[in-house]
Amino acid sequence: MISPSRSLISALALCGLGGARAASVEIDAMKHDIQQITMSNFDGVISKFRDSAVSSLWFFKGDNKADVSFLDEYNKVAADLKGMAKVCAISCTDWPLFCEKQGVKETPAVMIYPTNPMPAFKYEGKMESKGVLAKVARFIPDFTTKVTKENVDAFITTDPTKPKVLLFSNKKTPPTIWKALSSETVFKRTVKFGFVSEDEKDVVQKFKVKKFPAVIMQRGSKAEIKETFSGEMKFTALKDWVNLHSESGMGDKVASAGGSAQEESIEESKPWLVQEVPELTAKSQGDVCFKGEGLCVIYLKEGEITQAETDMLSGLSKKFTSQLSDRGAKMKWMWMNLAIETEYKTLFEPAMLPSAVVFNPHKRLRFTKLDHGEDNEVEGDEQSLTNLLDKVLGGDARFKMVPGQKLPGWAKRDAKKTEL
């Protein structure tokens, strides 16, 4: 029979062992988001992916109190960056030679491995989740495009096989999850990610965004399909949503003639395909007006069109499209800068600007002009455009033939490359 004193000593010893076990670093795959590695799989987990992925590696000793207390902090980093970066750990108790080769003498220590060609380095900040997280996130590659009024249409229409995904944010720079999505191994070849700051009022208004953040995808050969993300703004949810359409990306570059290293876009940008009211130019005239059915309603300006004018014309377009839906007639809406297209200014001879013409590009080239009145008292506004179209649809408009049935020459414009 065991004496009570020996039973007590055994119980205390067991409690002591339990206490020691509780004070060790134990990374549980069911409880933690940290990936524990070994010396033998370091290359397969981290080194192999240095071209595309950012990694961090925590060197720890199982019985070190500082490491025990750092476990939860480091796991917060792993949870926040799940899917975006590799957050790993290795035991220096089990692999002392590996830690020694990496120059680790004390733990906890964290090494950060940015993408090549940047060298790995030791994290020198406070051993807290906030600091480690910020340092790792800083090195996640950013393949997003800052979208502005100047490049939005080019961004949407360049590389038509690739879906375009736009984040509208009240922040100034892309968040970590957006950078991570843009640099994801498959997405960086098949999807284009844009970032729109709240300050870009014209772009925000164009996409009718009312609250931030918002994510909109536009896809299709003419960017005709638009979809708004309605899930949780988390990396995994966004990745799954984007992934549904990423397969349509067929690669974005082809070698130029002669096999040179220069790369060219498969299809040049056609911004007019996605503009509510496109500009009529030498490049756009076929798609916008002169090919296909319908009459061309051309709003004439001496200079650039304003957003208010675009909204006005867009509203009229929707109004008359609805009225014409049962009559088989079609009207295409556009605008022309007569300060540049001077030969068309000579052809149309507007009494004042802004003005408008309705152009019939089929069979016999002819057009009818907005009547500004004997004393030019009628402005080129929504009401006068409505009156012009009512006359055309009512058969009361007088059309003038284009002299010689030949269109005037188009202005030659500098091929200015839009920064994407």
TIBA-84180 format. One line per field, with one value per residue (C-alpha): residue number from 1; residue in three letters; chain; x, y, z. Coordinates in nm, 3 decimals, always signed. Layout:
// TIBA-84180
k <- [NUM / ...] $
r <- [ALA / ...] $
c <- [A / ...] $
px <- [X / ...] $
py <- [Y / ...] $
pz <- [Z / ...] $
END
This chain:
// TIBA-84180
k <- [1 / 2 / 3 / 4 / 5 / 6 / 7 / 8 / 9 / 10 / 11 / 12 / 13 / 14 / 15 / 16 / 17 / 18 / 19 / 20 / 21 / 22 / 23 / 24 / 25 / 26 / 27 / 28 / 29 / 30 / 31 / 32 / 33 / 34 / 35 / 36 / 37 / 38 / 39 / 40 / 41 / 42 / 43 / 44 / 45 / 46 / 47 / 48 / 49 / 50 / 51 / 52 / 53 / 54 / 55 / 56 / 57 / 58 / 59 / 60 / 61 / 62 / 63 / 64 / 65 / 66 / 67 / 68 / 69 / 70 / 71 / 72 / 73 / 74 / 75 / 76 / 77 / 78 / 79 / 80 / 81 / 82 / 83 / 84 / 85 / 86 / 87 / 88 / 89 / 90 / 91 / 92 / 93 / 94 / 95 / 96 / 97 / 98 / 99 / 100 / 101 / 102 / 103 / 104 / 105 / 106 / 107 / 108 / 109 / 110 / 111 / 112 / 113 / 114 / 115 / 116 / 117 / 118 / 119 / 120 / 121 / 122 / 123 / 124 / 125 / 126 / 127 / 128 / 129 / 130 / 131 / 132 / 133 / 134 / 135 / 136 / 137 / 138 / 139 / 140 / 141 / 142 / 143 / 144 / 145 / 146 / 147 / 148 / 149 / 150 / 151 / 152 / 153 / 154 / 155 / 156 / 157 / 158 / 159 / 160 / 161 / 162 / 163 / 164 / 165 / 166 / 167 / 168 / 169 / 170 / 171 / 172 / 173 / 174 / 175 / 176 / 177 / 178 / 179 / 180 / 181 / 182 / 183 / 184 / 185 / 186 / 187 / 188 / 189 / 190 / 191 / 192 / 193 / 194 / 195 / 196 / 197 / 198 / 199 / 200 / 201 / 202 / 203 / 204 / 205 / 206 / 207 / 208 / 209 / 210 / 211 / 212 / 213 / 214 / 215 / 216 / 217 / 218 / 219 / 220 / 221 / 222 / 223 / 224 / 225 / 226 / 227 / 228 / 229 / 230 / 231 / 232 / 233 / 234 / 235 / 236 / 237 / 238 / 239 / 240 / 241 / 242 / 243 / 244 / 245 / 246 / 247 / 248 / 249 / 250 / 251 / 252 / 253 / 254 / 255 / 256 / 257 / 258 / 259 / 260 / 261 / 262 / 263 / 264 / 265 / 266 / 267 / 268 / 269 / 270 / 271 / 272 / 273 / 274 / 275 / 276 / 277 / 278 / 279 / 280 / 281 / 282 / 283 / 284 / 285 / 286 / 287 / 288 / 289 / 290 / 291 / 292 / 293 / 294 / 295 / 296 / 297 / 298 / 299 / 300 / 301 / 302 / 303 / 304 / 305 / 306 / 307 / 308 / 309 / 310 / 311 / 312 / 313 / 314 / 315 / 316 / 317 / 318 / 319 / 320 / 321 / 322 / 323 / 324 / 325 / 326 / 327 / 328 / 329 / 330 / 331 / 332 / 333 / 334 / 335 / 336 / 337 / 338 / 339 / 340 / 341 / 342 / 343 / 344 / 345 / 346 / 347 / 348 / 349 / 350 / 351 / 352 / 353 / 354 / 355 / 356 / 357 / 358 / 359 / 360 / 361 / 362 / 363 / 364 / 365 / 366 / 367 / 368 / 369 / 370 / 371 / 372 / 373 / 374 / 375 / 376 / 377 / 378 / 379 / 380 / 381 / 382 / 383 / 384 / 385 / 386 / 387 / 388 / 389 / 390 / 391 / 392 / 393 / 394 / 395 / 396 / 397 / 398 / 399 / 400 / 401 / 402 / 403 / 404 / 405 / 406 / 407 / 408 / 409 / 410 / 411 / 412 / 413 / 414 / 415 / 416 / 417 / 418 / 419 / 420] $
r <- [MET / ILE / SER / PRO / SER / ARG / SER / LEU / ILE / SER / ALA / LEU / ALA / LEU / CYS / GLY / LEU / GLY / GLY / ALA / ARG / ALA / ALA / SER / VAL / GLU / ILE / ASP / ALA / MET / LYS / HIS / ASP / ILE / GLN / GLN / ILE / THR / MET / SER / ASN / PHE / ASP / GLY / VAL / ILE / SER / LYS / PHE / ARG / ASP / SER / ALA / VAL / SER / SER / LEU / TRP / PHE / PHE / LYS / GLY / ASP / ASN / LYS / ALA / ASP / VAL / SER / PHE / LEU / ASP / GLU / TYR / ASN / LYS / VAL / ALA / ALA / ASP / LEU / LYS / GLY / MET / ALA / LYS / VAL / CYS / ALA / ILE / SER / CYS / THR / ASP / TRP / PRO / LEU / PHE / CYS / GLU / LYS / GLN / GLY / VAL / LYS / GLU / THR / PRO / ALA / VAL / MET / ILE / TYR / PRO / THR / ASN / PRO / MET / PRO / ALA / PHE / LYS / TYR / GLU / GLY / LYS / MET / GLU / SER / LYS / GLY / VAL / LEU / ALA / LYS / VAL / ALA / ARG / PHE / ILE / PRO / ASP / PHE / THR / THR / LYS / VAL / THR / LYS / GLU / ASN / VAL / ASP / ALA / PHE / ILE / THR / THR / ASP / PRO / THR / LYS / PRO / LYS / VAL / LEU / LEU / PHE / SER / ASN / LYS / LYS / THR / PRO / PRO / THR / ILE / TRP / LYS / ALA / LEU / SER / SER / GLU / THR / VAL / PHE / LYS / ARG / THR / VAL / LYS / PHE / GLY / PHE / VAL / SER / GLU / ASP / GLU / LYS / ASP / VAL / VAL / GLN / LYS / PHE / LYS / VAL / LYS / LYS / PHE / PRO / ALA / VAL / ILE / MET / GLN / ARG / GLY / SER / LYS / ALA / GLU / ILE / LYS / GLU / THR / PHE / SER / GLY / GLU / MET / LYS / PHE / THR / ALA / LEU / LYS / ASP / TRP / VAL / ASN / LEU / HIS / SER / GLU / SER / GLY / MET / GLY / ASP / LYS / VAL / ALA / SER / ALA / GLY / GLY / SER / ALA / GLN / GLU / GLU / SER / ILE / GLU / GLU / SER / LYS / PRO / TRP / LEU / VAL / GLN / GLU / VAL / PRO / GLU / LEU / THR / ALA / LYS / SER / GLN / GLY / ASP / VAL / CYS / PHE / LYS / GLY / GLU / GLY / LEU / CYS / VAL / ILE / TYR / LEU / LYS / GLU / GLY / GLU / ILE / THR / GLN / ALA / GLU / THR / ASP / MET / LEU / SER / GLY / LEU / SER / LYS / LYS / PHE / THR / SER / GLN / LEU / SER / ASP / ARG / GLY / ALA / LYS / MET / LYS / TRP / MET / TRP / MET / ASN / LEU / ALA / ILE / GLU / THR / GLU / TYR / LYS / THR / LEU / PHE / GLU / PRO / ALA / MET / LEU / PRO / SER / ALA / VAL / VAL / PHE / ASN / PRO / HIS / LYS / ARG / LEU / ARG / PHE / THR / LYS / LEU / ASP / HIS / GLY / GLU / ASP / ASN / GLU / VAL / GLU / GLY / ASP / GLU / GLN / SER / LEU / THR / ASN / LEU / LEU / ASP / LYS / VAL / LEU / GLY / GLY / ASP / ALA / ARG / PHE / LYS / MET / VAL / PRO / GLY / GLN / LYS / LEU / PRO / GLY / TRP / ALA / LYS / ARG / ASP / ALA / LYS / LYS / THR / GLU / LEU] $
c <- [A / A / A / A / A / A / A / A / A / A / A / A / A / A / A / A / A / A / A / A / A / A / A / A / A / A / A / A / A / A / A / A / A / A / A / A / A / A / A / A / A / A / A / A / A / A / A / A / A / A / A / A / A / A / A / A / A / A / A / A / A / A / A / A / A / A / A / A / A / A / A / A / A / A / A / A / A / A / A / A / A / A / A / A / A / A / A / A / A / A / A / A / A / A / A / A / A / A / A / A / A / A / A / A / A / A / A / A / A / A / A / A / A / A / A / A / A / A / A / A / A / A / A / A / A / A / A / A / A / A / A / A / A / A / A / A / A / A / A / A / A / A / A / A / A / A / A / A / A / A / A / A / A / A / A / A / A / A / A / A / A / A / A / A / A / A / A / A / A / A / A / A / A / A / A / A / A / A / A / A / A / A / A / A / A / A / A / A / A / A / A / A / A / A / A / A / A / A / A / A / A / A / A / A / A / A / A / A / A / A / A / A / A / A / A / A / A / A / A / A / A / A / A / A / A / A / A / A / A / A / A / A / A / A / A / A / A / A / A / A / A / A / A / A / A / A / A / A / A / A / A / A / A / A / A / A / A / A / A / A / A / A / A / A / A / A / A / A / A / A / A / A / A / A / A / A / A / A / A / A / A / A / A / A / A / A / A / A / A / A / A / A / A / A / A / A / A / A / A / A / A / A / A / A / A / A / A / A / A / A / A / A / A / A / A / A / A / A / A / A / A / A / A / A / A / A / A / A / A / A / A / A / A / A / A / A / A / A / A / A / A / A / A / A / A / A / A / A / A / A / A / A / A / A / A / A / A / A / A / A / A / A / A / A / A / A / A / A / A / A / A / A / A / A / A / A / A / A / A / A / A / A / A / A / A / A / A / A / A / A / A / A / A / A / A / A / A / A / A / A / A / A / A / A / A / A / A / A / A / A / A / A / A / A / A / A / A / A / A / A] $
px <- [+0.000 / +0.134 / +0.164 / -0.026 / +0.304 / +0.434 / +0.100 / +0.128 / +0.485 / +0.377 / +0.086 / +0.309 / +0.561 / +0.284 / +0.166 / +0.523 / +0.549 / +0.216 / +0.335 / +0.654 / +0.456 / +0.229 / +0.531 / +0.667 / +0.607 / +0.355 / +0.230 / -0.095 / -0.215 / -0.575 / -0.534 / -0.266 / -0.219 / +0.161 / +0.325 / +0.594 / +0.879 / +1.198 / +1.551 / +1.477 / +1.170 / +1.292 / +1.386 / +1.056 / +0.844 / +1.037 / +1.336 / +1.146 / +0.888 / +1.120 / +1.038 / +0.671 / +0.601 / +0.706 / +0.783 / +0.873 / +1.040 / +1.034 / +1.324 / +1.224 / +1.335 / +1.060 / +1.140 / +1.224 / +0.977 / +1.022 / +0.930 / +0.629 / +0.495 / +0.566 / +0.359 / +0.023 / +0.169 / +0.319 / +0.001 / -0.187 / +0.051 / -0.019 / -0.395 / -0.394 / -0.173 / -0.331 / -0.304 / -0.108 / +0.235 / +0.402 / +0.428 / +0.646 / +0.837 / +1.123 / +1.241 / +1.605 / +1.571 / +1.515 / +1.733 / +2.021 / +2.267 / +2.024 / +1.965 / +2.339 / +2.396 / +2.129 / +2.321 / +2.054 / +2.209 / +1.912 / +1.540 / +1.282 / +1.422 / +1.235 / +1.387 / +1.196 / +1.238 / +1.118 / +1.080 / +1.398 / +1.633 / +1.596 / +1.802 / +1.659 / +1.710 / +1.655 / +1.360 / +1.496 / +1.178 / +0.970 / +0.860 / +0.495 / +0.241 / +0.187 / +0.553 / +0.616 / +0.293 / +0.378 / +0.728 / +0.612 / +0.320 / +0.553 / +0.731 / +0.422 / +0.455 / +0.208 / +0.085 / -0.220 / -0.285 / -0.380 / -0.690 / -0.766 / -0.991 / -0.711 / -0.650 / -0.974 / -1.108 / -0.773 / -0.742 / -1.083 / -1.040 / -0.674 / -0.621 / -0.989 / -0.937 / -0.851 / -1.124 / -1.064 / -1.129 / -1.149 / -1.126 / -1.286 / -1.142 / -1.132 / -0.763 / -0.478 / -0.292 / -0.390 / -0.434 / -0.231 / -0.504 / -0.532 / -0.156 / -0.160 / -0.443 / -0.266 / +0.055 / -0.109 / +0.062 / -0.233 / -0.401 / -0.092 / -0.117 / -0.492 / -0.656 / -0.589 / -0.643 / -0.716 / -0.721 / -0.947 / -0.914 / -1.226 / -1.061 / -1.108 / -1.460 / -1.508 / -1.421 / -1.633 / -1.926 / -1.871 / -1.911 / -2.190 / -2.011 / -2.191 / -2.001 / -1.646 / -1.486 / -1.649 / -1.520 / -1.645 / -1.544 / -1.582 / -1.524 / -1.622 / -1.476 / -1.633 / -1.628 / -2.004 / -2.041 / -2.026 / -2.053 / -2.026 / -1.873 / -2.120 / -1.924 / -1.698 / -1.396 / -1.149 / -0.866 / -1.005 / -1.358 / -1.227 / -0.986 / -1.262 / -1.486 / -1.218 / -1.106 / -1.443 / -1.344 / -0.964 / -0.946 / -1.052 / -0.710 / -0.508 / -0.183 / -0.127 / +0.184 / +0.305 / +0.651 / +0.684 / +0.777 / +1.130 / +1.141 / +1.272 / +1.244 / +0.995 / +0.644 / +0.321 / -0.034 / -0.251 / -0.518 / -0.465 / -0.679 / -1.024 / -1.159 / -1.460 / -1.605 / -1.679 / -1.751 / -2.113 / -2.067 / -1.750 / -1.546 / -1.569 / -1.214 / -1.026 / -0.968 / -1.314 / -1.531 / -1.584 / -1.694 / -1.879 / -2.066 / -1.992 / -2.016 / -2.337 / -2.693 / -2.849 / -2.819 / -2.528 / -2.616 / -2.299 / -2.265 / -2.028 / -1.784 / -1.495 / -1.278 / -1.333 / -1.674 / -1.767 / -1.910 / -2.237 / -2.266 / -2.187 / -2.462 / -2.706 / -2.634 / -2.641 / -2.984 / -3.116 / -2.970 / -3.158 / -3.477 / -3.479 / -3.358 / -3.666 / -3.893 / -3.742 / -3.740 / -4.066 / -3.986 / -3.668 / -3.478 / -3.143 / -2.946 / -2.579 / -2.454 / -2.111 / -1.929 / -1.670 / -1.402 / -1.415 / -1.106 / -0.918 / -1.145 / -1.138 / -1.248 / -1.570 / -1.624 / -1.610 / -1.854 / -2.111 / -2.080 / -2.242 / -2.391 / -2.264 / -2.119 / -2.200 / -2.427 / -2.531 / -2.595 / -2.772 / -2.567 / -2.698 / -2.389 / -2.574 / -2.602 / -2.603 / -2.402 / -2.617 / -2.681 / -2.921 / -2.817 / -2.953 / -3.133 / -3.006 / -3.267 / -3.233 / -3.048 / -2.866 / -3.096 / -3.133 / -2.852 / -2.724 / -2.881 / -3.102 / -3.423 / -3.287 / -3.138 / -3.473 / -3.644 / -3.390 / -3.446 / -3.822 / -3.800 / -3.584 / -3.814 / -4.122 / -3.985 / -3.969 / -3.589 / -3.411 / -3.095 / -2.801 / -2.587 / -2.212 / -2.036 / -1.900 / -2.029 / -1.684 / -1.608 / -1.361 / -1.014 / -0.962 / -0.715 / -0.387 / -0.339 / -0.022 / -0.018 / +0.015 / +0.051 / -0.175 / +0.011 / -0.136] $
py <- [+0.000 / +0.348 / +0.593 / +0.927 / +1.121 / +0.936 / +0.994 / +1.365 / +1.377 / +1.196 / +1.434 / +1.736 / +1.590 / +1.539 / +1.898 / +2.013 / +1.822 / +1.964 / +2.314 / +2.259 / +2.130 / +2.435 / +2.664 / +2.525 / +2.642 / +2.410 / +2.506 / +2.322 / +2.317 / +2.306 / +2.615 / +2.820 / +2.967 / +2.942 / +2.686 / +2.499 / +2.380 / +2.178 / +2.213 / +1.956 / +2.135 / +2.496 / +2.511 / +2.359 / +2.595 / +2.923 / +2.927 / +2.774 / +3.056 / +3.354 / +3.481 / +3.533 / +3.506 / +3.693 / +3.481 / +3.527 / +3.268 / +3.269 / +3.088 / +2.963 / +2.736 / +2.527 / +2.597 / +2.968 / +3.191 / +3.477 / +3.244 / +3.112 / +3.464 / +3.552 / +3.260 / +3.437 / +3.760 / +3.579 / +3.384 / +3.715 / +3.794 / +3.455 / +3.502 / +3.852 / +3.751 / +3.412 / +3.337 / +3.656 / +3.562 / +3.253 / +3.292 / +3.008 / +2.892 / +2.653 / +2.501 / +2.570 / +2.304 / +2.045 / +2.202 / +2.381 / +2.352 / +2.517 / +2.808 / +2.845 / +2.860 / +3.132 / +3.337 / +3.302 / +3.307 / +3.417 / +3.359 / +3.474 / +3.593 / +3.658 / +3.653 / +3.810 / +3.683 / +3.940 / +3.843 / +3.813 / +3.986 / +4.151 / +3.969 / +3.813 / +4.015 / +3.991 / +4.182 / +4.436 / +4.588 / +4.510 / +4.149 / +4.243 / +4.145 / +4.501 / +4.559 / +4.221 / +4.244 / +4.589 / +4.481 / +4.167 / +4.349 / +4.621 / +4.370 / +4.215 / +4.308 / +4.563 / +4.506 / +4.730 / +5.028 / +5.364 / +5.451 / +5.815 / +6.017 / +6.022 / +5.645 / +5.477 / +5.403 / +5.275 / +5.056 / +4.900 / +4.831 / +4.728 / +4.349 / +4.259 / +3.894 / +4.001 / +4.091 / +4.430 / +4.452 / +4.796 / +4.876 / +5.209 / +5.324 / +5.623 / +5.543 / +5.696 / +5.374 / +5.012 / +4.796 / +4.481 / +4.244 / +4.434 / +4.417 / +4.048 / +3.975 / +4.162 / +3.964 / +3.623 / +3.369 / +3.316 / +3.656 / +3.857 / +3.692 / +3.677 / +3.970 / +4.345 / +4.515 / +4.886 / +5.114 / +5.421 / +5.676 / +5.855 / +6.176 / +6.062 / +6.206 / +6.156 / +5.785 / +5.732 / +5.902 / +5.707 / +5.377 / +5.515 / +5.420 / +5.552 / +5.395 / +5.281 / +5.037 / +4.890 / +4.634 / +4.623 / +4.381 / +4.469 / +4.207 / +4.097 / +4.178 / +4.523 / +4.543 / +4.508 / +4.289 / +4.470 / +4.299 / +4.431 / +4.221 / +4.171 / +3.942 / +4.006 / +4.225 / +3.950 / +3.809 / +3.457 / +3.571 / +3.818 / +3.561 / +3.302 / +3.559 / +3.683 / +3.326 / +3.247 / +3.462 / +3.456 / +3.165 / +3.395 / +3.564 / +3.421 / +3.604 / +3.963 / +3.988 / +3.869 / +3.902 / +4.176 / +4.109 / +3.988 / +3.813 / +4.115 / +4.139 / +4.422 / +4.325 / +4.460 / +4.447 / +4.196 / +4.462 / +4.832 / +5.030 / +5.126 / +5.353 / +5.458 / +5.107 / +5.172 / +5.544 / +5.644 / +5.924 / +5.854 / +6.110 / +6.089 / +6.073 / +5.911 / +5.598 / +5.570 / +5.676 / +5.323 / +5.169 / +5.477 / +5.602 / +5.499 / +5.120 / +4.952 / +5.070 / +5.390 / +5.765 / +5.944 / +6.219 / +6.430 / +6.689 / +6.963 / +7.135 / +7.377 / +7.186 / +6.902 / +6.777 / +6.821 / +6.558 / +6.755 / +6.747 / +6.376 / +6.311 / +6.522 / +6.334 / +5.998 / +6.083 / +6.180 / +5.862 / +5.647 / +5.846 / +5.814 / +5.452 / +5.368 / +5.560 / +5.392 / +5.036 / +4.947 / +5.123 / +4.943 / +5.274 / +5.334 / +5.641 / +5.642 / +5.923 / +6.085 / +6.418 / +6.595 / +6.847 / +7.102 / +7.277 / +6.970 / +6.841 / +7.172 / +7.029 / +6.907 / +7.254 / +7.379 / +7.110 / +7.159 / +7.540 / +7.563 / +7.908 / +7.879 / +7.623 / +7.392 / +7.262 / +6.932 / +6.753 / +6.430 / +6.247 / +5.972 / +5.773 / +5.521 / +5.522 / +5.898 / +6.088 / +6.368 / +6.559 / +6.802 / +7.074 / +7.212 / +7.544 / +7.814 / +8.069 / +8.387 / +8.572 / +8.268 / +8.284 / +7.904 / +7.741 / +7.390 / +7.239 / +6.946 / +7.111 / +7.216 / +6.870 / +6.715 / +6.943 / +6.848 / +6.477 / +6.516 / +6.686 / +6.404 / +6.132 / +6.321 / +6.347 / +6.730 / +6.770 / +6.898 / +6.701 / +6.848 / +6.629 / +6.600 / +6.766 / +6.506 / +6.234 / +6.224 / +6.276 / +6.550 / +6.455 / +6.363 / +6.545 / +6.366 / +6.330 / +6.255 / +5.895 / +5.974 / +5.667 / +5.653 / +5.552 / +5.232] $
pz <- [+0.000 / -0.107 / +0.176 / +0.161 / +0.162 / -0.146 / -0.327 / -0.254 / -0.388 / -0.708 / -0.759 / -0.714 / -0.961 / -1.217 / -1.166 / -1.215 / -1.542 / -1.654 / -1.575 / -1.771 / -2.070 / -2.065 / -2.075 / -2.403 / -2.759 / -2.922 / -3.268 / -3.335 / -3.698 / -3.573 / -3.351 / -3.524 / -3.871 / -3.847 / -4.076 / -3.885 / -4.106 / -4.073 / -4.204 / -4.477 / -4.624 / -4.589 / -4.958 / -5.069 / -4.857 / -4.873 / -5.112 / -5.404 / -5.400 / -5.352 / -5.704 / -5.622 / -5.247 / -4.935 / -4.630 / -4.265 / -4.045 / -3.665 / -3.501 / -3.157 / -2.873 / -2.726 / -2.361 / -2.394 / -2.204 / -2.451 / -2.735 / -2.544 / -2.499 / -2.864 / -2.999 / -2.982 / -3.123 / -3.420 / -3.478 / -3.518 / -3.804 / -3.961 / -3.925 / -4.075 / -4.369 / -4.434 / -4.805 / -4.869 / -4.733 / -4.590 / -4.212 / -4.088 / -3.780 / -3.709 / -3.382 / -3.298 / -3.030 / -3.302 / -3.574 / -3.396 / -3.687 / -3.928 / -3.688 / -3.640 / -4.018 / -4.041 / -3.786 / -3.515 / -3.169 / -2.958 / -2.986 / -3.060 / -3.394 / -3.719 / -4.066 / -4.355 / -4.710 / -4.968 / -5.333 / -5.538 / -5.592 / -5.250 / -4.985 / -4.671 / -4.353 / -3.978 / -3.833 / -3.585 / -3.442 / -3.135 / -3.109 / -3.143 / -3.406 / -3.529 / -3.613 / -3.775 / -3.975 / -4.109 / -4.211 / -4.397 / -4.565 / -4.688 / -4.913 / -5.074 / -5.446 / -5.576 / -5.932 / -5.899 / -6.124 / -5.980 / -6.182 / -6.256 / -6.484 / -6.741 / -6.766 / -6.655 / -7.004 / -7.128 / -6.818 / -6.875 / -7.248 / -7.277 / -7.274 / -7.329 / -7.229 / -6.874 / -6.623 / -6.459 / -6.084 / -5.922 / -5.552 / -5.458 / -5.127 / -4.893 / -4.837 / -5.038 / -5.118 / -5.192 / -4.880 / -4.825 / -4.945 / -5.275 / -5.333 / -5.246 / -5.489 / -5.768 / -5.715 / -5.667 / -5.894 / -6.132 / -6.104 / -6.200 / -6.544 / -6.589 / -6.407 / -6.382 / -6.046 / -6.024 / -5.722 / -5.712 / -5.434 / -5.313 / -5.438 / -5.800 / -5.812 / -6.188 / -6.172 / -5.860 / -6.031 / -6.354 / -6.167 / -5.946 / -5.623 / -5.316 / -5.027 / -4.955 / -4.982 / -5.293 / -5.543 / -5.902 / -6.177 / -6.544 / -6.812 / -7.161 / -7.504 / -7.485 / -7.104 / -7.117 / -6.805 / -6.472 / -6.134 / -5.778 / -5.502 / -5.219 / -4.987 / -4.689 / -4.763 / -4.677 / -4.887 / -4.921 / -5.011 / -5.270 / -5.413 / -5.456 / -5.627 / -5.866 / -5.937 / -6.094 / -6.393 / -6.389 / -6.631 / -6.917 / -6.905 / -7.190 / -7.125 / -7.215 / -7.430 / -7.768 / -7.917 / -8.174 / -8.536 / -8.592 / -8.257 / -8.071 / -7.696 / -7.724 / -7.617 / -7.755 / -7.631 / -7.816 / -7.867 / -7.827 / -7.593 / -7.720 / -7.446 / -7.654 / -7.616 / -7.249 / -7.247 / -7.198 / -7.449 / -7.651 / -7.842 / -8.221 / -8.362 / -8.649 / -8.440 / -8.286 / -8.581 / -8.716 / -8.385 / -8.265 / -8.571 / -8.927 / -8.898 / -8.796 / -8.785 / -8.656 / -8.668 / -8.500 / -8.254 / -8.237 / -7.961 / -8.082 / -7.844 / -7.868 / -7.622 / -7.376 / -7.268 / -6.901 / -6.668 / -6.648 / -7.027 / -7.033 / -6.778 / -6.979 / -7.303 / -7.126 / -6.984 / -7.328 / -7.476 / -7.226 / -7.276 / -7.655 / -7.651 / -7.447 / -7.686 / -7.993 / -7.858 / -8.034 / -8.361 / -8.464 / -8.484 / -8.320 / -8.216 / -8.121 / -7.898 / -7.910 / -7.895 / -8.110 / -8.020 / -8.303 / -8.167 / -8.296 / -8.575 / -8.764 / -9.100 / -8.942 / -8.800 / -9.157 / -9.270 / -8.994 / -8.964 / -8.619 / -8.548 / -8.189 / -7.952 / -7.792 / -8.064 / -8.219 / -8.547 / -8.631 / -8.893 / -9.122 / -9.230 / -9.448 / -9.830 / -9.882 / -9.620 / -9.480 / -9.158 / -8.992 / -8.748 / -8.424 / -8.497 / -8.262 / -8.378 / -8.584 / -8.308 / -8.164 / -7.864 / -7.847 / -7.650 / -7.715 / -7.405 / -7.311 / -7.432 / -7.772 / -7.830 / -7.741 / -7.993 / -8.262 / -8.209 / -8.201 / -8.543 / -8.680 / -8.548 / -8.665 / -9.021 / -9.009 / -9.009 / -9.320 / -9.397 / -9.589 / -9.816 / -9.748 / -10.046 / -10.285 / -10.050 / -9.892 / -9.525 / -9.430 / -9.316 / -8.952 / -8.734 / -8.675 / -8.303 / -8.114 / -7.998 / -7.630 / -7.417 / -7.116 / -6.802 / -6.666] $
END
